[in-house]
Amino acid sequence: MLEEAVRLPDGGLYRWRFEKNGQPLQLDVSGPITLDEASLPRIAVLNDVGIGFFMEPDVREDTTAGWLVRFLQAWTPALPPLCMYYQSRTNSYAASRAFVDLTR
């Protein structure tokens, strides 16, 4: 089984994160391929190069179509809700204010 390692912008390799029953597990991936562009792991997995670790929305169409199969679902951690931080100055830009209002 091949695993694709993803190189982060800082040069490090992304560690695959899993969790089951509250117990976290992080794995260093040491596959034969290291990719540094976000769309390449999906393409590699779709071409039977190996397995990949993806955000569900990024491959939802592929799983719905049956091109990819999700496994280790019991080890998939729930993601914390998204948070946005911003300065609460009263003189903020109109575009920033509109974006904050929209995301709320």
Summary of the structure (lengths in Angstrom):
residues: 104
radius of gyration: 18.0
end to end distance: 43.0
largest distance: 55.3
contacts: 195
relative contact order: 0.16
helix: 28%
strand: 21%
